[in-house]
Amino acid sequence: MPTLHLLNSTFSNLHADKFQNANFAKIPSWVSLKSNKSSLKSPETHRGDLENVHLLSLSKQDKLKEAHEYLLQMHQFNIPVSPQSYKHLLQTCSKLKSLKFGKLIHRRLPEDPPDYLVNCVLEMYCDCRSLSDARKLFDEMPERSMGSWVIIISAYADEGLLVDALKLYLSMQDSDFKPNPYVYVCLLKSFSESWCLEIGKQMHCRVIKAGFGDNVALDTALCNMYVKCGSLDCAERLFGLMQEKNVVSYTTMMVGCAQANRHDDALRFFERMVDEDVDLDEFAFSITLKACAAFVDRKLGEQAHGLIVKHGIQREVSVGTPLVDFYVKCGDVESGIRVFEAIDELNDVSWSALLCGYSQIGEFEKCVDVFKRLRSEGAMLNRFMYTSIFQVCSAFADFNFGSQAHGDAIKRGLVSYLYGESAMITMYAKCGKLDYAFRAFESMDAPDTVAWTAMIAGCAHHGKASEAISLFRKMQASGVRMNAVTYVAILTACSHAGLVREAEEFFRSMGSKAKIDHYNCMIDAYSRAGLLKQAFDLINEMPFKADAMSWKSLLGGCSIHREYEIGRIAADELLRLDPHDAAAYVLLFNMHASCGRWEEAAGVRRLMAERGVRKETGYSWISVGGVVHRFVVGDRHHPRTEEVYAKVEEMGFEETRGDGVLLSEEDEVWRERKRQEMVHSERLAIGYGLIATAPTSAIVVFKNLRACRGCHEFGKHVSLVTGREIVVRDSNRFHRFINGECSCRDYW
């Protein structure tokens, strides 16, 4: 084993200024200073050269513990440590965020070290987020350089301690040093709230007075400050005055427009960049693709894709991921998958984009399959993935998988604060587990608008109007801001429970803030309650043009309450606005049928055929033992079909015309219609539940469409005959049938 004095002779021609070029890998880590004293003899002019090279080597290899021990040995044997070695050691402490070794090395600095070395220590404390140590050192510095001011101000600004950063800035103004552009850039980065806007404007004035008005980096930082503080107009004015613009300036404006939902303006900035030959980067493409996805601008998105290919960065994850998101949101899943498969290094965000995309376009099974694959392969999972899965389980009403995902997310610490928690509330509510939804809500430290709204909406869909109103009052008292969706939720709760007076109270409280959706909720409340004249008058009086939903709500009420004249007007308006809405024809057919106008009802069927309008296929599903069983109308594919049909027949449900009168032999049209209803999907699902589940358990069925009146009566009848609780979730709400009565009180 070679000794230190032999290595010394080998490197005797090295000089301190050549340490940077040394090949550290060739110096073994076992080199030690624990040799006998004679081995430490070397020419005085080069004394310590080799030792400093080795110290640098340990530093470069991030071996701080060994480096510190070696440093102590060098001090013990009075071998000089070069300032360059100290600098590298401190930089390694900064990189590794090692405050412990940073302090130890700081204590070993020689008396009166050079200014740049003191700044290295200052920067190390800031990087290790020990501002108390940094400030103590800064205050004790006999002489400060411009670098010292920049480091300390930047550190406070980065930590969001704006007041302290501004105090330091003012102290700098009073010193011999005047702020340079970089100081302003550092400060402006921390101006990110609306209350900072006024201070930001004052800072802008100081920038101009200091003569830095034409600095592109500073102008860009000012634009960014205005964007983050919510003053996009000021940002646009400043951007228009800038003599020089770069890709960062443009993307700053694009981000601001995107955040303000002005996606068309964001895309115009991108087009200007292309026209002006600005060097485009991954971030510019990323923002552009996000705007294209939000604006569903397929043409411009594909052009951006072409430019990405031209720049040769299509395999980069930073542009590949937003490309996946863009194509999926445009409904082109195949193109999204092709882009996804071409990305070189997939990350969790890429997988999140795919999961989110599948979820948004209704490919729920694929979404679940991808998630299961990731989990089985031990891939990196994140909060967004679990939030997507909660949303999928909401739509799919898959309580078993949703609850498993919830437990898994808790175990991994991946329940997204607020967004993920709100998605869980919705998931449990839509899976029929309102008690679980309440538990999730009550476990939140500070529910936000989305969480409160999700809980109110959950109660509304379960027919728990009093609970929804109580939550709404508590939300008001808590000071959490209510949004348009919150009011839709509470108005829906009142509408579904026939609480017209309460609905009017909440509606009036909105005043001029009420939008078309809120008027439609009120129209729906009147229509369900049979107050069709009030609903019709509200349509004619509201400050908006009635949309398809306005007339559809009114027509639905006319169908239920057999109001033919108003219903005819509503139907004409609805079919004029949306002649291809299958639901409109179904409502019109039901209205004619409920009024006994069979010739007109047949005419509706003919009109549908002429216009090529097809009613959406209804299907229902029930989960038994973790297996989902699906049924469509007249379904005979299930392995237990004969038993299912026999059980439905066994219920002995006697049909009526809807007015309580039993069907007579002459009512052939009614009989044929009721014969068809006997094989509706939800009846088959209920029939399967009766033969496949324990006699004491509730039967929970989910349907993609609104339940028809006949099937609603069937659910009430089965609950009365069997004594079992029957729960049906249709596209509107939950129906809980117990002892012949429904939780909706026949409002749905």
Secondary structure, DSSP 8 states (H G I E B T S, - for coil): ---HHHHHHHTTT--GGGGGG--GGGS-TT--S-S-GGGG---GGGTTHHHHHHHHHHHHTT-HHHHHHHHHHHHHTT----HHHHHHHHHHHHHHT-HHHHHHHHHTS-SS--HHHHHHHHHHHHHTT-HHHHHHHHHH-SS--HHHHHHHHHHHHHTT-HHHHHHHHHHHHHSS----HHHHHHHHHT--SGGGHHHHHHHHHHHHHTT-TT-HHHHHHHHHHHHHTT-HHHHHHHHHH-SS--HHHHHHHHHHHHHTT-HHHHHHHHHHHHHTT----HHHHHHHHHHHHHHT-HHHHHHHHHHHHHHT-TT-HHHHHHHHHHHHHTT-HHHHHHHHHH-SS--HHHHHHHHHHHHHTT-HHHHHHHHHHHHHTT----HHHHHHHHHHHHHHT-HHHHHHHHHHHHHHT---TTHHHHHHHHHHHHTT-HHHHHHHHHT-SS--HHHHHHHHHHHHHTT-HHHHHHHHHHHHHHT----HHHHHHHHHHHHHHT-HHHHHHHHHHHGGG--HHHHHHHHHHHHHTT-HHHHHHHHHHSSS---HHHHHHHHHHHHHHT-HHHHHHHHHHHHHH-TT-HHHHHHHHHHHHHTT-HHHHHHHHHHHHHHT------EEEEEETTEEEEEETT---STTHHHHHHHHHHT----B-SSS-B--TT-HHHHHHHHHHTT-HHHHHHHHHHHHS-TTS-EEEEESS---HHHHHHHHHHHHHH---EEEE-SS-EEEEETTEETTTT--
